[in-house]
Amino acid sequence: MANIKSAKKRIKVIAKKTLRNKIIRSRTKTAIKKVMLAAGEGNKTGAAAALQMAVAFIDKAASKGVYHKNNAARKKSRLYKLVNKMGA
């Protein structure tokens, strides 16, 4: 355990940020799974609706620094590719 006051504060701040990041990451993963599930069932409209939600969550996560911008772009690209492949 830290003895210095500033170190104790850093521990609290880091714990709070870790929790926030975990919540955002979990919400994003759930949104991505919904797109995958709808695409797997062949539900084009459901997949498209879930895609819009997932993209919004991914963008928010990237803007908050939970995901790197290239990681977010890669995730979105893969989802778009999956949904667009359904229409073909």
C-alpha positions in Angstrom: 0.0 0.0 0.0 1.2 3.5 -0.8 2.3 5.8 2.0 2.4 9.1 0.0 -0.8 11.0 -0.3 -0.5 11.6 -4.0 0.1 7.9 -4.6 -3.0 7.0 -2.6 -5.0 9.5 -4.8 -3.6 8.0 -8.0 -4.7 4.5 -6.9 -8.3 5.8 -6.4 -8.3 7.7 -9.7 -6.9 4.7 -11.6 -9.5 2.4 -10.1 -12.3 4.8 -11.2 -10.9 5.1 -14.7 -10.4 1.3 -15.0 -14.0 0.8 -14.0 -15.2 3.4 -16.6 -13.1 1.8 -19.3 -14.4 -1.7 -18.4 -18.0 -0.5 -18.6 -17.5 1.2 -22.0 -15.6 -1.8 -23.4 -18.2 -4.3 -22.2 -21.1 -2.2 -23.7 -19.2 -2.0 -27.0 -18.5 -5.7 -27.1 -22.2 -6.4 -26.5 -23.2 -4.1 -29.3 -20.7 -5.9 -31.6 -22.1 -9.3 -30.6 -25.6 -8.2 -31.5 -24.5 -7.3 -35.0 -22.8 -10.7 -35.3 -25.8 -12.5 -34.0 -28.2 -10.7 -36.4 -25.9 -11.3 -39.3 -25.6 -15.0 -38.4 -29.4 -15.3 -38.4 -29.6 -13.6 -41.8 -31.6 -10.7 -40.5 -30.5 -7.8 -42.7 -32.6 -5.1 -41.2 -31.8 -6.1 -37.6 -28.1 -6.3 -38.5 -28.2 -2.8 -40.0 -29.9 -1.4 -37.0 -27.5 -3.1 -34.6 -24.6 -1.9 -36.8 -25.6 1.8 -36.3 -25.7 1.3 -32.5 -22.4 -0.6 -32.5 -20.7 2.1 -34.6 -21.9 4.8 -32.2 -20.5 2.8 -29.2 -17.2 2.2 -30.9 -16.9 5.9 -31.8 -17.6 7.0 -28.3 -15.1 4.5 -26.9 -12.5 5.8 -29.3 -13.2 9.4 -28.4 -12.8 8.6 -24.7 -9.5 6.8 -25.3 -10.7 3.3 -24.5 -9.8 2.1 -28.0 -7.1 3.5 -30.3 -8.5 5.2 -33.4 -7.1 2.6 -35.7 -8.5 -0.2 -33.6 -11.9 1.4 -33.7 -11.7 1.9 -37.4 -10.7 -1.8 -37.9 -13.7 -2.9 -35.7 -16.1 -0.7 -37.7 -14.7 -1.9 -41.0 -15.1 -5.5 -40.2 -18.7 -5.0 -39.1 -19.6 -3.0 -42.2 -18.0 -5.7 -44.3 -20.0 -8.4 -42.6 -23.4 -6.5 -43.0 -22.7 -5.5 -46.6 -21.8 -9.0 -47.5 -25.3 -10.0 -46.5 -26.9 -7.8 -49.2 -24.8 -9.3 -51.9 
